[in-house]
Amino acid sequence: MSGVAAAVEGARRAFTDIFIKRPVLSTVVSLLILLLGIQAFFSLPIRQYPKLTNTTIEITTTYPGANADLMQGFVTIPIQQAVASTEGIDYITSSSTQGVSVVKLTLRLNADGDRALTEVLAKTNQVRNVLPRAANDPIVVKTTGDAFALMYIGFNSDVLTSAQITDYLVRVIQPRLQTIDGVSQAQILGGQNFAMRIWLDPARMAALGVTATDIQAALQANNFTSAPGEVKGDFIRVTINADTSPSSVEGFEQLVVLAKGRSLVRLRDVAKVELGPQSVVSSSMFNGLKAVFVGV
């Protein structure tokens, strides 16, 4: 043991003798250590708590007209069973309401959210053919960090309607807020998007022999996007634009919903058409006035 200790002591003295005999090398090494320390001082983060990331993935599916039990049995359960095997899931919660199904996946701390999102998208597409044909495609949204808004901004007006305020927020305010550094998204709450509202008159429909199916078929047949192409000549090229769908109240009122011989039944004969909010089942108030909020 004494021989090993003597060898270690000799190696130590030989290493230190290098710096004693070469002061320039000692100075350079000391300055290098100092520079590395200064760089580490400015680059190393100082945190009171360790960095933790919590990710949630939300799958929203809409099926207009379906009740809660139908949504639970034919939409929520198939999607929930399909995504339950996704890697990194901590727990799953779901809710089924009138026409809306929401499946929320909460991942474990520091789990790979991008990988889980890829798996959820693939598994959701696998069960798409199992869902009812009239149901809309599921919407998958990943949220990392706090899932609640840090700020709510209310917009109201004595002149503009809620639908007009919503249209202004979507076109002007929302894009600007979402481009601010640190803002994940600016969500519009209580908004009412513009839509063509068609209020059917059952008495007129019964008198003219028109059913709701006839009106639905007429709307679907006259509301589609067409790409007719273009016409080319030797020195000119003209793009063809086809107006394949009505875009005004008058255009919808002129739609033919039923033809009986030489007589035509138009939409204005059996319904009232107006441009209004897409949904009127909910509203928000601010200082006693109808308002639209933006959650940042």
Buried (B, 14 or more C-beta within 10 A) or exposed (E): EEEEEEEEEEEEEEEEEEBEEEEEEEEEEEEEEEEEEEEEEEEEEEEEEEEEEBBBBBBBBBBEEBEBEBBBEBBBBBBBEBBEEBEBBEEBEBEBEEBBBBBBBBBBEEBBBEEBBEBBBEBBEEBBEEBEEEBEEBEBEBBBEEEEBEEEBBBBBEEBBBBBBBBBBBEEBBEEBEEEEEEBEBBBBBBBEBEBBBEBBEEEBEEBEBBEEBBEEBBEEBEEEEEEEEEEEEEEEEEEEEEEBBEEBEBBBBBEBBEEEEEEBBBBBBBEBEEBBEEEEEEBEBEEEBBBBBBB
